């Protein structure tokens, strides 16, 4: 099959399915995930990728670029100011992350010990690492989904919205730590000598920090100065795109992973935009919108398709119990953590349930973390497939429940 036809098929199928889901209140991200699951079926996979292996290379490249641009976009729009000012939001952020993490960690560890998850020669330390990854993935949330629902209901500036956004900043911090930790661990665990690998990681961190400082105070201001003179949005987009890919490659060179590089690259660009001489020209809004459109419309669907392809339906059907248990733990952890936070802050129980379901929808971050862990052989395929199922289920069901509860709370 021609590569161009494969691109057309993937985008068209993702778009049609996503638009159908949106009309019934299900987030767009489910569309490309389902397309990937179908492409991953043995008969379909053989027809598309075994016969034409170049298609697999193309899809992998698009998925990787989609991941880099998505993390760059996340860094670009990341802002911690709401979290600093919103003390009650801090409590919700802490408990809606801590409770599902602990429940996920304990549940996974118990399932290993009970034989529900095959050990396959894994040491106790290995089991602990798997449990940490699962707990971390369950702790993450997608704030974009509930915020979009609130905007549709014209409730974006309500107390519920402010709590979700404030809690989301804490979630972003966990996201950075989890992804960075997995990347570093993957490199260390793959090295022949742990001590030398740790030194290389430490050396890489120092080198990358120096690069970040040079980028922050030299490269980015210089590039934006040129763009200001030309007043061209095309130049602005190209500069941002080059910077995103450069930071990703640099972080990969320093053994820190392209994901962390792209994320911090976006954060640096946002910091420079906040300077008075750039802020008044509204450059931040322009480049954020440009990156958002090209990333979310074209490249990110390929990343989710790639995730879906790597989620083995065979592994899921061989062990559906694991996927169901982790999904239940994810829901109980988020809603339970939010209810604990509501009790501490003096909010009503219904308010805690509403915020809990608002934060229960997952997005891309836990899939990114799970994919890194799978490729580094930190987690087995059965756990990865269970995490993908958990993401699919919570992302489909939670917005529906959240929308219903918000309307009920409003009345």
N, C-alpha and C positions, 0 to 999 in steps of 0.2 A: 504494500500500500504506500502511496506517495505521502511523504511527511506533511506536505501542505494540506492534504485531505484529512490527515489525522488531527491537525490543528483545528481545522474547520469543524470536524466532528466533535471534538472535545469541547470547544467553545459553544457551539450551537446546542449540544445536548445539555451542557451545564446551564446555559442561559434559559432554555425552555423549562427545564425542571425547576430551576431556582425561581423563575417568575411564577410558576404554578404554586410552589410552596409559599411564596410571599403572599399570594392572594388568600391563602387559608391560615396565615399568621405564623408560618414556619420560616426561620431565618434562611437567607440565601446560601449560606455556607454548606448546607446539607446537599444541595444540587451536585456540585463537583465531587463531593465525597461519595455519593451514590454512583456517579459515573465511574469513578476510580474503582469502586467495588466490583462493578460489572466488568470493567476492563481487566481486573485481576482474576476473573474466573478462568480456569485452565483452558477451556475451549476458545474463549475470546482472546486470551493472552497469546495463545499459540498462533492464532490467525493474524494478530496485529504485530507481535514483537518477536516471536521466534522466527517467523518467515522473513521479517524485516527488522533486524536488530538495530539498524540506525534509528528507527522510531523510538526505541527505548532510550538511546543516548540523547535524542532531541528532547524527549519529555523530561528526562532527568535534568537537563540543562535549564529548561524553562522553569521547572519546579525549584531549582536551586536559586535562580535569579529572582523568582517570585518570593522566595523566603527572605533573601537579602533585602529586597525593596520593601517587603512588608515590615520587617524588623526596623528598617531605617525610618519608615513612616511612623511606627509606634514611638520611636525615640524622638521624632520630630514634633509629635503632638503631645508628648509626655510633659506633664506639669504637676509639680508637687505642692503648689501653693494652696489648693483646696484642702489638702490633708493637714497642712500646718495649722490652718485656721479652724478646722472642724474637729473639735475634741471628741464629740460623740461619734462622729464618723470614724475616728481612729479606733474606738472600741469595737465598732462593727467590723472594721477592716481586720483587726487582730483576731477576733473570735470566729469570723467566717472563713478565715484561713487556717487558724490553729486547730479548731475542732475537726474539720475534715482531714487535715494532715495527720493528726494523732489517730483518728479512727481508721484511716487508710493504712497507716503504718502498722497498727496493731492487728487489723484484720488480715492483711497480707502475710504478716509473720505467722499468725495462727494457722492460716490456710496452708502455708508451707509445712508447718510442723504436723498438721493433721493429714497431710498427704493429698489435699485437694489440688495443690499445685505441685507437679513433679519436680523433685529436687535436682535430678540428673547430675549427681556428683557435686552440686553447689555447696560451698562451705557456709558456715553460719554468718561469716562476714558478707558473703555474697547475698545471702537471704536478707540481711539487714539493708544492703544497698538497694536491692529490688524494692523492699518495703519503703525506703525513703523516697525512691522515684515515684512509686504509686501514691504515697501520701502527698508528695509535692504536686503531682498532676491533679489530684482531687481537690487540692487547696486553691487552685487557680480558677478564675472566672472570666467571663466576657462581659464587660460593661456596655459595649456598643449595642448589644441586643436589647436590654431593658431600657436604655436611654432612648433608643429609636422608638420603642413602643410608647414611652412616656411622651415623646414629641408628637406622635400621631394622635394621642389623646389630649394634646395641649396641656400636659402636666409636667413638662420638662423642668420647670423652675420650682417645683414643689419640694417639700421636705424629703419625700421618698427619693426623688432624683438627686438631691444634694448628698444624701447619705450613701447612695450607690456610687456616685462619683468619688466621694471622699474615701470610701472603702476601696475603690478601684486603684487608687494611688498606692496603697499598701500592697495590693495584689501585684502591681507593676514591679515593686521592689522584690517580691518573692520570685517573680518571673525572671528577673535579671540574675538573681542569685542561683536559681535552679539551673538555668541554661548554662551560665558560666561555670558552675560547679560540675555539671555533667561533661562539658567540653574538656575541662582540666582533668577530670578523673579518667575520661576515655583515653586521653593521651598517656597519662601516667600508667594506667593498667595495661596499655599495649606495649609499653617499653620493656626492654629486657632487664634493665636495672632501675629499680624504683628511685633510689637516691639520686642518680644522675638525671632521671626524668623530672623529679621535683625541682632540681636546680635549674633545668631548662625552662620549666614553667615559671619559676620565680624570675629568671632572667628575662623571659618573654614579657612578664607583667611589667617589669621595670622599663624595658624597651618600649612597650606599647604605651605606657603612661607618658613617657617623653614624647612619643609621636602625637599623643592626644593634645599635649600642651602646645606643641608646634602647630598642629592643625587649628587649635582654638585661637591662638594669638597671631598666626602668620598666614597659613594657607587659606582658611575660610574668609577672613577679612579682606585679603588681597583679591580673592575670586569674586566676592560680593561687590568690591569696589569697581571691578571691571564691568560687572553686570549692571551696576547703577548707572554707569556712563552710557551703555548701549540701550537701557530701558527695554530690553527684549526678554519676553517670557521664555522664548526658546533657549536663549543663552542661560537663563536662570535654571531651567529644567536640566539642561545638559550638564551644567556645573554641579548641580545636586546629584545627578545620576552618576557622574564620574567620581564624585566624592564618596558616595555610598559604596560603590564597587571597590574603590581604592581602600577604604577603611576595612571592608570585609576581607580583602586579600591580605592586607597588612596584619590583621588580627590572626588570620590563618597562618601566616608566616611566623608569627610570634607564638604559635601553638595555643592560641586562645579561642579559635573558632571564628568562622566568618559571621555567625549570628551575632555574637557579642560585639564584633567590630562594627557591623551595620547599625546595631541598636545605639551604641555610643556615638557613632557618627551623626545620627539623627539628633541626638541630644545636644551635641556640640553645635550643630548648625542652628538649633533653636536658641541656644544661649547667645550666639553671636547676633541673631536676629533681634534679641531683646535690647541690644545697644541702641541708644537714641538715634544715632545717625542712620541706622538701617530700619529701625522700628517704624519711623514716621512714613516710610515709603510702602509699608504694608507688604514687604517682601515675604514675610513668614506665611501669611495667608495664601499668597500666590503660589509659592513652591509647594506648600502642603497640599493644596487642591490639585496641582499638576501631578504630584507623586501619587496622591490618592486615586485619581482617575485611572492613570495608566497601570498602577499596581493592582488595584482591586478589580478592575474590569478585565485585564488581560493576563497578567502573570500569576496572581494569587490563585485563580481557579486551577492552574496546572499544579500548584503545590498541593492543593487539597485532593486533586485527582491522584497525584503520586502517593499521598497518604492512604487514600482508599485502596489503591492497588497493592500497597504493602500490608494492608490488614487482611490476614488470611481468614476467609469465611470457614475454611476447613478447620482451622484451629478453634474458631468460635463454636461451631457446631460440635466439635469434639469435647469442648468444655464450656457449655453455656452457663453452668453454675457460677463460674468465676466472674463472667461478665455481669450477670444479674446481681451477684453479691456486691461487686464494686460499684455498680450503678446505685443500688440502694444505699450503700454507705456514703456515696457522694451526695445524694439528696439529703439524707438524714444529717450529715455533717454540716452542710451549708445552712439548712433551715434551722437545725438545732443550735448552731453557733450564733445565728442571727437572733434567735429567741433568747439565748443567754445574754447577748449584748443588749437586747431591748429591756430585759429585766434589770440589768445593771444601770442603764441610762434612764430608767423610769418611763420608757415608751410602752404602749399597749402591746399585748401579745400578738394581735392581728398585724400590727405594724412590723413586728419582727418576722412574722411568717411571710409577709409581702416582700420585704427586703431580702429575705433568705431565698425565695424563689427567683427574685430579680437577679441575684448573684449566682444562682445555681446553673445558669446556662454557661456552657463552655465555649471556647473559640479555637484559636490556632495555637496558643502558647503551650498548652499541655500536649498537643499533637507534635509540636516541634520538640519538646523535651523527651517525649516517648520515642520519637524517631531517632534522636541522638542516642538514647539509651539502648535501643534495639541494635543500631549499627555498631555500637561499641560492645555488644554482647553483654550488657549489664542486665537487661531484662530478657526473658524468653519470649518467643513469638506469641505464646498463648496469653501472656500478660499484656503485650502490646495490642493484640486484637481485642482483648477485654476493655482496654482503655479507649480504643477507637469506638467500640460499641457504647461505652459510657458517655463519650462525647456526643455521639449521634443522638442517643436517647434524651439526655438532659437538654441538649440544644433544641430538640424538637418539642419536648413536653413542657419544659420550664417557661418559655415565653407564653404559651397558651394559658397555663395556670396563672402566671404573673399578670397577664392582661385581665383575666377574670377577677383576680383578687384586687387589682388596682381599681377596677370599676366598682367592685363591692365596697372597698374602703372609701371610695369617693361618695357613694350614696349613703 
